[in-house]
Amino acid sequence: MWRLSSVVKRERNTVTAAAKKLVNHQFRLNKHVSLHQRSLSSAATGSSSPDVAVQLDYYMSLQFAGVACALVNDTYQSKGINSLHFLPTCPVGEEAARVRSFQNANPSTLATLGSVEQNIFTPTLYNDPSLNVTAVASMFRRSPLCVASLGPLKDGDVIGAHEDTVELLQRIFPKQKVVASPRGTKNTDLLDGTYQGIQAYTTTEIPALHHLMESRGMDPNAVTFQVLEDVVSGSSAPQLGYSQMLFAANEALESTDRREAANAFLAATFDGWQHAIRNPDEAIEAVVEAQKMLKLDDESNDHWYDSLSFKREMLALTTNHVKETFVGDRLGVLSPNRWSKATEWLLQDKKDVDPLFGLDQTSLWTPPANLLNGNELAREALEDAKFSAMKFEKTYGRKPSLAVITVGELARYEHSQRRVQLYSNPSNSWFTKTDVGKSNGFDVTEINLDETTTTTDSLLSEIYKIRDNVDGIQVMWPLPESIDSAKVYNAVPLDKDVDGIHYTGWGSKYPPVTPAGAWELMKAHNVDVQGKHVVVVGRSPIVGHPMAHMLREAGAMVSVSHTGVDKDTFQGLVGQADVVVTCAGSPGCVQADWLKDGAEVVNIGTTFCEKADALLSDVEGDIEAKAARFSPVPGGVGPLSIPMLFRNVANAAWEQQSSSTDKWEQSPATLR
């Protein structure tokens, strides 16, 4: 736990023992004390400046639910921040200037941080480098900015936008006229016809707009919205980077005490977000309490509804964005690759700009180097597949298509809703493929058949009916014992075998998606298997068997084991391996102390434990004490399965349109 150094403590020890006792009492969540009496400002202690100061870019609301949870639950204090001060809300675009001004006026404050969107931060810092601020983390990976309208926008239509984004929107919508408009009445202005389009956020204005339309007797489905990063022009789309991005005055990165203070703020904030993700109703209550504590709830607008259902909807949309920042072992991580793409797009008319301009390069908030994390790799792969799908639709007038056929209830889907809530979101989860398709430019048809009435012939009939109308077919494994699996899988054509059923037999061009994801992870992190002894734990036809095949093809000496092997033999085999790939789906089947010192471990097999309310890996124990590197659970191989599936679908769609002059090679090379 971080604490102020003794030197800093001596400098700030200006309060009496009685005052200290009062301050400590105020930091506790005490239902018997008036919320307005609880002070987080240094004024309560008599200190000249707080340990940490924060400038939010908007009023306290559900978009800051993680901050609210950390505040109300005293998480900031538990991390060692003894005085935390929130600055008054400032005009849009002035966040960096306010942070710089406060830090200059309060040099003994260890860290002054702020929140802002990257599309505001980067141009602002470029135009005024004297601000001396640096991006350190982010609450949203992707901007929820969109333009809402009541129909397709026509040339010359007027779009109302916030003053600080007029230029940005005009660049993205060159055929429309973008003007500055009031923020508080934007939804009303759209419905009243003042503007044909409005700048909106998918997390706030869009759900509020639906409510407003219903209250007016209008069909909420009449509203359309274009997420700015999905507006494709030519061969590219806007790159806005991060939203609710957290930046710090550069002083926060300069010494151990200051870095620890900044790190403590980030750790507490993202602990708060984890609490909000797991306990949404508690988070809603925390925001209300934080508003009273901070008095940052003054804005009056038409995109807020004081109902529990609206708050739950808004919070779910918000936490979906937050979960997208998870990398390795933490939320909030900034990807240098994504940051660079946004910088190049935002400053494309500037010369000699470092793509990492404005990004912290001192590793203040990064996961440990020994983690083989797959989250960001998965997101980039799915974004590539999405871009390819959008280009395919523009070329051929239809979307790439997938049919998913499931017979009966799959045991591994038992906790699917909770897993989506905790670890992913409907736009990228294995358990919500139809939603993944909608979010990423694919048509997905899910066919769910009753196990008690489905026969081999009726299942074959379903495949025959659909296979000429889609680009890819996935028959979910396992099939009931009453079904002739060989007959069923053989009915899936090779060119539509997007889940690699025939990969190790007839040589499908598309590998099974989970082993493919594991292999992508290993390549991305330079896990060398050439000439190495690799033990694969698990032998299923969709993971273990094809995984072993891939590793042999890569030059590894592969041994396959499973939970049916004698324990001593099993343990001895694991202990000899340079690389261990677990895909048994049996928690604790491998003990960490069996591992060879310095081995590398790829965890594929995972199981959700209802009692622990968490995802468990096949490896139990202190894996870090033995392994040189390992993939975490969650955050390793798991996120990669769905991008691999949709990459295969996009690939199959292009391949099946081989007569076109615009072939697959003109799509992103990363998808080949």
C-alpha positions as CSV (number, residue, x, y, z in Angstrom):
1,M,0.0,0.0,0.0
2,W,1.3,3.4,-0.9
3,R,1.9,5.9,1.9
4,L,3.4,9.4,1.9
5,S,7.1,9.4,2.5
6,S,8.4,10.5,5.9
7,V,9.9,13.7,4.4
8,V,6.6,14.7,2.8
9,K,4.7,13.8,6.0
10,R,7.0,16.1,8.0
11,E,6.4,18.9,5.5
12,R,2.7,18.6,5.8
13,N,2.3,17.8,9.5
14,T,0.5,21.1,10.3
15,V,-2.7,19.7,11.8
16,T,-3.4,18.9,15.4
17,A,-4.1,15.4,16.6
18,A,-7.8,16.2,17.0
19,A,-8.0,17.5,13.5
20,K,-6.4,14.3,12.2
21,K,-8.9,12.3,14.1
22,L,-11.7,14.3,12.5
23,V,-10.3,14.0,9.0
24,N,-9.9,10.2,9.3
25,H,-13.5,10.0,10.5
26,Q,-14.6,12.1,7.5
27,F,-13.0,9.7,5.1
28,R,-14.9,6.7,6.4
29,L,-18.3,5.9,4.9
30,N,-20.4,7.0,7.9
31,K,-24.1,7.0,7.3
32,H,-24.7,9.1,10.4
33,V,-22.7,12.1,9.1
34,S,-24.2,14.5,6.6
35,L,-22.8,13.9,3.2
36,H,-22.2,17.7,2.8
37,Q,-20.0,17.6,5.8
38,R,-17.7,15.0,4.3
39,S,-14.7,17.0,2.9
40,L,-12.1,15.5,0.5
41,S,-10.4,18.9,0.1
42,S,-7.2,19.9,1.9
43,A,-9.2,22.7,3.4
44,A,-10.5,20.3,6.0
45,T,-6.9,19.5,7.2
46,G,-5.4,22.9,7.1
47,S,-2.8,21.6,4.6
48,S,-1.7,24.1,1.9
49,S,-2.4,21.6,-0.9
50,P,-3.9,18.1,-1.4
51,D,-1.9,14.9,-2.1
52,V,-3.8,14.5,-5.3
53,A,-6.1,16.8,-7.3
54,V,-8.5,15.8,-10.1
55,Q,-10.1,17.8,-12.9
56,L,-13.0,15.8,-14.4
57,D,-14.2,16.9,-17.9
58,Y,-17.9,16.7,-17.0
59,Y,-20.2,16.7,-14.0
60,M,-20.1,13.7,-11.8
61,S,-22.4,11.2,-13.5
62,L,-22.4,7.5,-14.4
63,Q,-19.6,8.0,-16.9
64,F,-17.5,8.4,-13.7
65,A,-19.1,5.5,-11.8
66,G,-15.7,4.0,-11.0
67,V,-14.5,7.3,-9.5
68,A,-17.7,7.5,-7.5
69,C,-17.3,3.9,-6.1
70,A,-13.7,4.5,-5.1
71,L,-14.7,7.8,-3.5
72,V,-17.7,6.5,-1.5
73,N,-16.0,3.2,-0.5
74,D,-12.9,5.0,0.7
75,T,-10.7,3.2,-1.8
76,Y,-8.5,6.2,-2.4
77,Q,-7.7,6.4,1.2
78,S,-7.0,2.7,1.4
79,K,-4.4,3.2,-1.3
80,G,-2.7,5.9,0.8
81,I,-4.2,9.1,-0.6
82,N,-4.9,11.1,2.5
83,S,-6.3,14.2,0.9
84,L,-8.0,14.2,-2.5
85,H,-9.4,17.4,-4.1
86,F,-11.7,17.6,-7.1
87,L,-11.5,20.8,-9.1
88,P,-14.7,22.6,-10.3
89,T,-16.1,21.6,-13.7
90,C,-14.4,23.7,-16.4
91,P,-15.4,24.7,-19.9
92,V,-14.9,22.0,-22.5
93,G,-11.4,21.9,-23.9
94,E,-9.8,23.6,-20.9
95,E,-9.0,20.5,-18.8
96,A,-5.3,20.4,-19.5
97,A,-4.9,24.2,-18.8
98,R,-6.7,23.8,-15.5
99,V,-4.5,20.9,-14.5
100,R,-1.4,22.8,-15.4
101,S,-2.6,25.9,-13.5
102,F,-3.4,24.0,-10.4
103,Q,-0.1,22.2,-10.4
104,N,1.8,25.4,-10.8
105,A,-0.1,27.0,-8.0
106,N,0.3,24.0,-5.7
107,P,3.8,22.6,-6.4
108,S,3.7,20.4,-3.3
109,T,0.7,18.5,-4.6
110,L,2.1,15.1,-5.6
111,A,-0.1,14.5,-8.6
112,T,-2.7,16.6,-10.5
113,L,-4.7,14.6,-13.0
114,G,-7.6,15.2,-15.4
115,S,-9.9,13.4,-17.8
116,V,-10.5,14.3,-21.4
117,E,-11.0,12.7,-24.8
118,Q,-7.9,12.0,-26.9
119,N,-9.3,13.9,-29.8
120,I,-9.3,17.0,-27.6
121,F,-6.1,16.3,-25.7
122,T,-3.7,15.6,-28.6
123,P,-4.4,18.7,-30.7
124,T,-4.5,20.9,-27.5
125,L,-1.1,19.6,-26.3
126,Y,0.4,20.0,-29.8
127,N,-0.7,23.6,-30.0
128,D,0.5,24.4,-26.5
129,P,3.4,22.1,-25.4
130,S,3.9,24.3,-22.3
131,L,1.0,22.6,-20.7
132,N,3.4,19.8,-19.8
133,V,0.9,17.0,-19.3
134,T,1.0,13.3,-20.3
135,A,-1.6,10.7,-20.9
136,V,-1.3,7.8,-18.4
137,A,-4.4,5.7,-18.6
138,S,-8.0,5.7,-19.9
139,M,-11.5,4.8,-18.7
140,F,-12.8,4.2,-22.3
141,R,-10.8,2.6,-25.0
142,R,-13.0,3.8,-27.8
143,S,-14.8,7.1,-28.3
144,P,-18.6,6.8,-27.9
145,L,-19.0,9.9,-30.1
146,C,-21.6,9.6,-32.8
147,V,-24.0,11.7,-34.9
148,A,-27.7,11.0,-34.4
149,S,-30.4,11.8,-37.0
150,L,-33.9,10.9,-37.9
151,G,-32.9,9.5,-41.2
152,P,-30.0,9.5,-43.6
153,L,-28.2,12.8,-43.7
154,K,-28.3,14.7,-47.0
155,D,-25.9,17.1,-48.5
156,G,-26.2,20.5,-46.8
157,D,-27.9,19.2,-43.7
158,V,-26.9,21.0,-40.5
159,I,-25.3,19.1,-37.6
160,G,-25.3,20.6,-34.1
161,A,-22.1,19.9,-32.2
162,H,-20.2,20.9,-29.1
163,E,-18.0,23.9,-29.6
164,D,-14.8,21.9,-29.2
165,T,-15.7,19.3,-31.8
166,V,-17.1,21.4,-34.6
167,E,-13.9,21.2,-36.6
168,L,-13.6,17.4,-36.0
169,L,-17.1,16.7,-37.2
170,Q,-16.8,18.9,-40.2
171,R,-13.7,16.9,-41.2
172,I,-15.7,13.6,-40.9
173,F,-18.9,15.0,-42.5
174,P,-17.6,17.3,-45.3
175,K,-20.9,17.3,-47.2
176,Q,-22.9,18.6,-44.2
177,K,-22.7,21.9,-42.3
178,V,-21.5,21.5,-38.7
179,V,-22.3,24.4,-36.2
180,A,-21.8,24.9,-32.5
181,S,-25.0,24.2,-30.6
182,P,-26.2,24.1,-27.0
183,R,-25.3,21.0,-25.1
184,G,-28.2,20.9,-22.8
185,T,-31.0,20.8,-25.4
186,K,-29.5,18.7,-28.2
187,N,-32.1,15.9,-28.2
188,T,-35.0,18.4,-28.1
189,D,-33.3,20.4,-30.9
190,L,-33.1,17.3,-33.1
191,L,-36.7,16.3,-32.6
192,D,-37.9,19.8,-33.1
193,G,-36.0,20.1,-36.4
194,T,-33.5,22.8,-35.3
195,Y,-30.8,20.5,-36.6
196,Q,-30.9,17.5,-38.9
197,G,-28.2,15.8,-36.9
198,I,-26.6,16.2,-33.5
199,Q,-23.4,15.2,-31.9
200,A,-24.2,12.6,-29.3
201,Y,-22.7,9.8,-27.2
202,T,-23.9,6.3,-27.5
203,T,-23.6,6.0,-23.7
204,T,-25.9,8.9,-22.8
205,E,-27.8,10.9,-25.4
206,I,-28.9,7.9,-27.5
207,P,-30.7,6.0,-24.7
208,A,-32.1,9.3,-23.5
209,L,-33.3,10.1,-27.0
210,H,-35.1,6.8,-27.2
211,H,-36.9,7.7,-24.0
212,L,-37.8,11.2,-25.2
213,M,-39.2,9.9,-28.5
214,E,-41.3,7.4,-26.6
215,S,-42.7,10.1,-24.4
216,R,-43.7,12.0,-27.6
217,G,-45.3,9.0,-29.1
218,M,-42.6,8.6,-31.6
219,D,-40.9,5.3,-32.7
220,P,-37.5,5.2,-31.0
221,N,-36.2,3.0,-33.8
222,A,-36.6,6.0,-36.2
223,V,-33.4,7.5,-34.9
224,T,-30.2,6.4,-36.6
225,F,-26.7,7.1,-35.4
226,Q,-23.3,6.8,-36.9
227,V,-20.4,6.1,-34.5
228,L,-17.6,8.4,-35.8
229,E,-15.0,5.7,-35.9
230,D,-17.2,3.7,-38.2
231,V,-17.6,6.4,-40.8
232,V,-15.6,4.9,-43.6
233,S,-14.2,7.2,-46.3
234,G,-12.2,5.6,-49.1
235,S,-9.9,3.1,-47.5
236,S,-9.8,4.5,-44.0
237,A,-12.0,5.6,-41.0
238,P,-11.5,8.2,-38.3
239,Q,-9.1,7.3,-35.5
240,L,-10.2,9.2,-32.4
241,G,-8.4,7.1,-29.9
242,Y,-9.3,7.0,-26.2
243,S,-12.2,8.6,-24.4
244,Q,-12.4,9.5,-20.7
245,M,-8.6,9.4,-21.0
246,L,-6.6,10.2,-17.8
247,F,-3.7,12.5,-18.0
248,A,-1.3,14.0,-15.4
249,A,0.9,17.0,-15.0
250,N,4.4,15.9,-15.8
251,E,5.5,16.4,-12.3
252,A,3.6,13.3,-11.3
253,L,6.1,11.2,-13.3
254,E,9.3,12.8,-12.0
255,S,9.9,11.2,-8.6
256,T,9.1,8.0,-6.6
257,D,6.7,9.8,-4.2
258,R,4.8,11.5,-7.0
259,R,4.7,8.4,-9.2
260,E,3.3,6.4,-6.3
261,A,0.6,9.0,-5.7
262,A,-0.4,8.9,-9.3
263,N,-0.3,5.1,-9.4
264,A,-2.4,5.0,-6.2
265,F,-5.1,7.2,-7.8
266,L,-5.2,5.0,-10.9
267,A,-5.3,1.8,-8.9
268,A,-8.2,3.1,-6.7
269,T,-10.1,4.4,-9.7
270,F,-10.0,1.1,-11.6
271,D,-10.7,-0.9,-8.4
272,G,-13.8,1.4,-8.3
273,W,-14.6,0.5,-11.9
274,Q,-14.3,-3.2,-11.1
275,H,-16.8,-2.7,-8.3
276,A,-19.2,-0.9,-10.6
277,I,-18.9,-3.7,-13.2
278,R,-19.7,-6.4,-10.6
279,N,-22.3,-4.4,-8.6
280,P,-24.1,-2.0,-10.9
281,D,-26.9,-1.0,-8.5
282,E,-24.4,-0.1,-5.8
283,A,-22.5,2.0,-8.4
284,I,-25.6,3.9,-9.2
285,E,-26.1,4.7,-5.6
286,A,-22.4,5.7,-5.3
287,V,-22.8,8.2,-8.1
288,V,-25.7,9.9,-6.3
289,E,-23.7,10.1,-3.1
290,A,-20.6,11.4,-4.9
291,Q,-22.7,14.1,-6.5
292,K,-23.7,15.3,-3.1
293,M,-20.2,15.1,-1.7
294,L,-18.6,17.0,-4.6
295,K,-21.5,19.2,-5.6
296,L,-20.7,18.4,-9.3
297,D,-24.2,17.6,-10.4
298,D,-25.4,21.1,-11.5
299,E,-26.0,20.7,-15.3
300,S,-29.6,20.8,-16.5
301,N,-30.1,18.9,-19.8
302,D,-32.5,16.8,-21.8
303,H,-30.4,13.7,-22.0
304,W,-30.9,12.3,-18.6
305,Y,-33.8,10.4,-17.1
306,D,-34.1,9.9,-13.3
307,S,-35.2,6.3,-13.5
308,L,-33.5,3.2,-12.4
309,S,-34.0,1.4,-15.7
310,F,-32.3,4.3,-17.6
311,K,-29.4,4.4,-15.1
312,R,-28.9,0.7,-15.5
313,E,-28.9,1.0,-19.2
314,M,-26.5,3.9,-19.2
315,L,-24.1,2.2,-16.7
316,A,-24.1,-1.0,-18.7
317,L,-23.2,0.9,-21.9
318,T,-20.5,2.8,-20.0
319,T,-18.9,-0.3,-18.3
320,N,-18.8,-2.0,-21.7
321,H,-16.4,0.7,-22.8
322,V,-14.4,0.4,-19.6
323,K,-14.0,-3.3,-19.9
324,E,-12.4,-2.7,-23.3
325,T,-9.4,-1.1,-21.5
326,F,-8.5,-4.3,-19.7
327,V,-5.0,-5.7,-20.5
328,G,-3.2,-8.4,-18.6
329,D,-4.1,-7.8,-15.0
330,R,-5.8,-4.3,-15.0
331,L,-8.2,-1.9,-16.5
332,G,-7.2,1.4,-18.0
333,V,-4.2,0.4,-20.1
334,L,-3.3,2.6,-23.1
335,S,-2.1,0.7,-26.1
336,P,0.9,2.5,-27.9
337,N,-0.4,1.1,-31.2
338,R,-3.9,2.5,-30.8
339,W,-2.6,5.8,-29.5
340,S,-0.2,6.1,-32.5
341,K,-3.0,5.5,-35.0
342,A,-5.1,8.2,-33.4
343,T,-2.2,10.7,-33.1
344,E,-1.4,10.3,-36.8
345,W,-5.0,10.8,-37.8
346,L,-5.7,13.7,-35.5
347,L,-2.4,15.5,-36.5
348,Q,-2.2,14.3,-40.1
349,D,-1.5,17.7,-41.5
350,K,1.4,18.3,-39.1
351,K,4.9,17.3,-40.0
352,D,7.5,15.3,-38.0
353,V,5.1,14.3,-35.2
354,D,6.1,11.4,-33.0
355,P,3.2,9.0,-33.1
356,L,3.6,8.5,-29.4
357,F,3.3,12.2,-28.8
358,G,1.7,12.9,-25.4
359,L,1.7,9.3,-24.2
360,D,3.5,8.2,-21.1
361,Q,6.5,6.1,-21.9
362,T,7.7,5.5,-18.3
363,S,5.4,2.6,-17.7
364,L,3.4,4.2,-14.9
365,W,0.3,2.1,-15.6
366,T,1.2,-1.0,-17.6
367,P,0.8,-4.7,-16.9
368,P,3.8,-6.8,-15.8
369,A,6.1,-7.9,-18.7
370,N,5.7,-11.6,-17.7
371,L,2.1,-11.7,-18.8
372,L,1.2,-13.0,-22.2
373,N,-1.9,-10.8,-22.5
374,G,-4.3,-11.1,-25.5
375,N,-6.9,-8.4,-25.0
376,E,-5.5,-5.7,-27.2
377,L,-4.4,-8.2,-29.8
378,A,-7.9,-9.5,-29.9
379,R,-9.4,-6.0,-30.2
380,E,-7.1,-5.1,-33.1
381,A,-7.9,-8.4,-34.9
382,L,-11.7,-7.8,-34.5
383,E,-11.3,-4.2,-35.8
384,D,-9.4,-5.5,-38.8
385,A,-12.2,-8.0,-39.5
386,K,-14.8,-5.3,-39.0
387,F,-13.1,-3.0,-41.5
388,S,-12.8,-5.8,-44.0
389,A,-16.5,-6.6,-43.5
390,M,-17.5,-3.0,-44.1
391,K,-15.4,-2.9,-47.3
392,F,-16.9,-6.2,-48.4
393,E,-20.4,-4.8,-48.0
394,K,-19.5,-1.6,-49.8
395,T,-18.1,-3.7,-52.7
396,Y,-20.8,-6.4,-53.0
397,G,-23.9,-4.8,-51.4
398,R,-24.1,-7.5,-48.7
399,K,-22.5,-8.4,-45.4
400,P,-20.3,-11.4,-44.8
401,S,-22.5,-14.0,-43.2
402,L,-22.2,-16.8,-40.6
403,A,-24.6,-19.5,-39.5
404,V,-24.1,-20.9,-36.0
405,I,-25.9,-24.2,-35.3
406,T,-26.3,-25.4,-31.7
407,V,-28.0,-28.6,-30.5
408,G,-29.2,-28.5,-26.9
409,E,-27.8,-26.5,-24.0
410,L,-24.0,-26.4,-23.8
411,A,-22.7,-26.8,-20.3
412,R,-20.0,-24.3,-20.8
413,Y,-22.7,-21.6,-21.5
414,E,-24.3,-22.0,-18.1
415,H,-22.8,-18.8,-16.7
416,S,-22.6,-17.0,-20.0
417,Q,-24.5,-13.9,-18.9
418,R,-22.3,-13.3,-15.8
419,R,-19.2,-13.9,-17.9
420,V,-20.3,-11.2,-20.4
421,Q,-21.0,-8.8,-17.5
422,L,-17.7,-9.3,-15.9
423,Y,-15.2,-9.8,-18.7
424,S,-16.5,-8.7,-22.1
425,N,-19.5,-7.1,-23.8
426,P,-22.1,-8.0,-26.4
427,S,-20.0,-6.6,-29.2
428,N,-17.1,-9.0,-28.7
429,S,-18.2,-12.0,-26.7
430,W,-18.3,-15.7,-27.7
431,F,-21.7,-15.9,-26.1
432,T,-23.3,-13.2,-28.1
433,K,-22.4,-13.9,-31.7
434,T,-25.5,-12.2,-33.2
435,D,-24.6,-9.0,-31.4
436,V,-21.0,-9.3,-32.4
437,G,-22.1,-9.5,-36.0
438,K,-24.3,-6.4,-35.7
439,S,-21.5,-4.4,-34.1
440,N,-18.9,-5.5,-36.6
441,G,-20.6,-5.6,-40.0
442,F,-21.6,-9.3,-40.2
443,D,-24.9,-11.1,-40.6
444,V,-25.2,-13.9,-38.1
445,T,-28.0,-16.5,-38.0
446,E,-28.1,-18.6,-34.9
447,I,-30.0,-21.9,-35.1
448,N,-30.8,-23.5,-31.8
449,L,-32.2,-27.0,-31.9
450,D,-33.9,-29.1,-29.2
451,E,-31.6,-31.9,-28.1
452,T,-34.6,-34.2,-27.4
453,T,-36.1,-34.0,-30.9
454,T,-33.1,-33.4,-33.2
455,T,-31.8,-36.4,-35.2
456,T,-28.8,-36.7,-37.4
457,D,-31.1,-36.4,-40.5
458,S,-32.9,-33.3,-39.2
459,L,-29.6,-31.6,-38.3
460,L,-28.2,-32.4,-41.8
461,S,-31.4,-30.9,-43.2
462,E,-30.7,-27.6,-41.4
463,I,-27.2,-27.5,-42.7
464,Y,-28.3,-28.2,-46.3
465,K,-30.9,-25.4,-46.0
466,I,-28.5,-22.8,-44.9
467,R,-25.1,-23.7,-46.4
468,D,-25.7,-22.1,-49.8
469,N,-26.9,-18.8,-48.2
470,V,-24.0,-18.1,-45.9
471,D,-20.2,-17.6,-46.2
472,G,-19.4,-19.6,-43.0
473,I,-20.9,-22.4,-40.9
474,Q,-20.1,-23.2,-37.3
475,V,-21.6,-26.4,-35.8
476,M,-21.1,-26.1,-32.0
477,W,-19.3,-28.9,-30.3
478,P,-20.1,-31.2,-28.6
479,L,-23.1,-32.7,-30.4
480,P,-25.3,-35.1,-28.4
481,E,-24.2,-38.7,-28.4
482,S,-27.3,-39.6,-30.4
483,I,-26.1,-37.6,-33.4
484,D,-23.6,-39.0,-35.9
485,S,-21.0,-36.3,-35.6
486,A,-18.9,-37.5,-38.5
487,K,-21.8,-37.2,-40.9
488,V,-22.8,-33.8,-39.6
489,Y,-19.3,-32.3,-39.7
490,N,-18.7,-33.8,-43.2
491,A,-21.7,-31.9,-44.5
492,V,-20.0,-28.5,-43.8
493,P,-18.2,-27.5,-47.1
494,L,-14.5,-26.8,-46.8
495,D,-14.8,-23.3,-48.1
496,K,-17.4,-22.5,-45.4
497,D,-15.6,-24.4,-42.6
498,V,-14.8,-21.3,-40.6
499,D,-14.3,-23.2,-37.3
500,G,-11.8,-25.6,-38.8
501,I,-13.7,-28.8,-38.3
502,H,-11.6,-30.4,-41.1
503,Y,-8.3,-28.7,-40.2
504,T,-6.4,-31.8,-39.2
505,G,-8.3,-34.1,-41.5
506,W,-9.2,-32.8,-45.0
507,G,-7.0,-29.7,-44.6
508,S,-9.5,-26.8,-44.1
509,K,-7.9,-23.5,-44.9
510,Y,-9.3,-22.1,-41.7
511,P,-7.9,-23.3,-38.4
512,P,-10.1,-23.9,-35.4
513,V,-10.6,-20.5,-33.8
514,T,-9.4,-21.2,-30.2
515,P,-6.1,-22.9,-31.1
516,A,-5.7,-20.2,-33.8
517,G,-6.1,-17.5,-31.0
518,A,-3.6,-19.3,-28.8
519,W,-1.1,-19.4,-31.7
520,E,-1.6,-15.7,-32.5
521,L,-0.9,-15.0,-28.8
522,M,2.3,-17.0,-28.9
523,K,3.5,-15.4,-32.1
524,A,2.7,-11.9,-30.8
525,H,4.7,-12.5,-27.7
526,N,7.6,-14.3,-29.4
527,V,7.0,-17.6,-27.6
528,D,9.6,-19.8,-29.4
529,V,8.6,-23.4,-29.8
530,Q,11.1,-24.4,-32.5
531,G,12.9,-27.5,-31.2
532,K,11.3,-27.0,-27.7
533,H,9.5,-29.6,-25.7
534,V,5.8,-28.5,-25.6
535,V,3.2,-30.4,-23.5
536,V,-0.4,-29.9,-24.5
537,V,-2.8,-30.8,-21.7
538,G,-6.1,-31.8,-23.3
539,R,-7.1,-33.8,-26.4
540,S,-10.5,-32.5,-27.6
541,P,-11.1,-32.4,-31.4
542,I,-11.6,-28.6,-31.4
543,V,-8.8,-27.4,-29.1
544,G,-6.2,-30.0,-27.8
545,H,-5.8,-32.1,-31.0
546,P,-5.5,-29.2,-33.5
547,M,-3.3,-27.2,-31.0
548,A,-0.8,-30.1,-31.0
549,H,-0.9,-30.2,-34.8
550,M,-0.1,-26.5,-35.1
551,L,2.8,-26.8,-32.7
552,R,4.3,-29.8,-34.5
553,E,4.0,-27.8,-37.8
554,A,6.0,-25.0,-36.1
555,G,8.8,-27.4,-35.2
556,A,8.0,-28.3,-31.6
557,M,8.5,-31.7,-30.0
558,V,4.9,-32.2,-28.7
559,S,3.6,-34.4,-26.0
560,V,-0.1,-34.7,-25.3
561,S,-1.4,-35.5,-21.9
562,H,-4.8,-35.3,-20.2
563,T,-6.5,-35.7,-16.9
564,G,-6.9,-39.5,-17.4
565,V,-3.2,-40.0,-17.2
566,D,-1.6,-41.3,-14.0
567,K,-0.8,-38.4,-11.8
568,D,2.9,-39.1,-11.4
569,T,3.4,-39.6,-15.1
570,F,1.3,-36.4,-15.8
571,Q,3.4,-34.4,-13.2
572,G,6.7,-35.7,-14.6
573,L,5.7,-34.8,-18.2
574,V,4.6,-31.2,-17.2
575,G,7.9,-30.8,-15.3
576,Q,10.0,-31.6,-18.4
577,A,8.2,-29.1,-20.7
578,D,9.7,-25.9,-21.9
579,V,6.2,-24.7,-22.8
580,V,2.9,-25.9,-21.3
581,V,-0.4,-25.4,-23.2
582,T,-3.3,-26.2,-21.0
583,C,-6.7,-26.8,-22.7
584,A,-8.5,-29.3,-20.4
585,G,-11.1,-27.0,-18.9
586,S,-10.5,-28.6,-15.5
587,P,-9.5,-26.2,-12.8
588,G,-6.4,-27.2,-10.9
589,C,-5.6,-30.2,-13.1
590,V,-2.0,-28.8,-13.3
591,Q,-0.3,-27.6,-10.2
592,A,2.0,-24.6,-10.6
593,D,4.8,-26.3,-8.6
594,W,5.0,-29.0,-11.2
595,L,6.3,-26.6,-13.7
596,K,9.9,-26.5,-14.8
597,D,11.7,-23.3,-13.7
598,G,11.5,-20.7,-16.5
599,A,8.8,-22.6,-18.4
600,E,6.2,-20.6,-20.4
601,V,2.6,-21.4,-19.9
602,V,-0.4,-20.7,-22.2
603,N,-3.7,-21.1,-20.4
604,I,-6.5,-22.0,-22.8
605,G,-8.8,-24.1,-20.6
606,T,-10.9,-22.0,-18.3
607,T,-13.9,-22.7,-16.1
608,F,-16.3,-20.2,-14.5
609,C,-16.7,-20.9,-10.7
610,E,-20.0,-19.7,-9.4
611,K,-18.9,-19.7,-5.8
612,A,-15.8,-17.7,-6.5
613,D,-17.7,-15.6,-9.1
614,A,-14.6,-15.8,-11.2
615,L,-13.0,-17.5,-14.2
616,L,-10.4,-20.2,-13.2
617,S,-7.6,-21.6,-15.2
618,D,-6.4,-25.2,-15.5
619,V,-3.2,-24.2,-13.5
620,E,-3.6,-23.8,-9.7
621,G,-1.0,-22.2,-7.4
622,D,1.7,-19.6,-7.7
623,I,2.4,-19.8,-11.4
624,E,4.5,-16.6,-11.3
625,A,7.0,-18.3,-8.9
626,K,7.9,-20.9,-11.5
627,A,7.0,-19.6,-15.0
628,A,9.0,-17.1,-16.9
629,R,5.9,-15.9,-18.7
630,F,2.3,-17.0,-18.7
631,S,-1.1,-16.0,-20.1
632,P,-3.4,-14.6,-17.5
633,V,-7.0,-15.8,-16.8
634,P,-8.9,-13.7,-17.7
635,G,-7.1,-11.7,-20.4
636,G,-5.0,-14.3,-22.2
637,V,-6.3,-16.6,-25.0
638,G,-10.0,-16.3,-24.3
639,P,-10.6,-12.9,-25.9
640,L,-9.0,-14.1,-29.2
641,S,-11.5,-16.8,-30.1
642,I,-14.2,-14.5,-31.4
643,P,-11.9,-12.3,-33.6
644,M,-10.4,-15.5,-35.1
645,L,-13.9,-16.7,-36.0
646,F,-15.0,-13.5,-37.6
647,R,-11.7,-13.1,-39.4
648,N,-12.3,-16.5,-40.9
649,V,-15.8,-15.5,-41.9
650,A,-14.5,-12.3,-43.6
651,N,-11.8,-14.3,-45.3
652,A,-14.3,-16.9,-46.5
653,A,-16.6,-14.2,-47.9
654,W,-13.9,-12.7,-50.0
655,E,-12.7,-16.0,-51.2
656,Q,-16.2,-17.0,-52.3
657,Q,-16.4,-13.8,-54.4
658,S,-13.3,-14.8,-56.3
659,S,-14.8,-13.7,-59.6
660,S,-14.8,-10.1,-58.5
661,T,-12.0,-7.8,-59.6
662,D,-11.8,-6.4,-56.1
663,K,-10.2,-9.4,-54.3
664,W,-9.3,-10.2,-50.8
665,E,-5.7,-9.0,-51.3
666,Q,-7.1,-5.4,-51.3
667,S,-8.4,-5.9,-47.8
668,P,-6.2,-5.5,-44.7
669,A,-3.1,-7.6,-45.0
670,T,-3.4,-8.6,-41.3
671,L,-6.4,-10.7,-42.2
672,R,-4.6,-12.9,-44.8
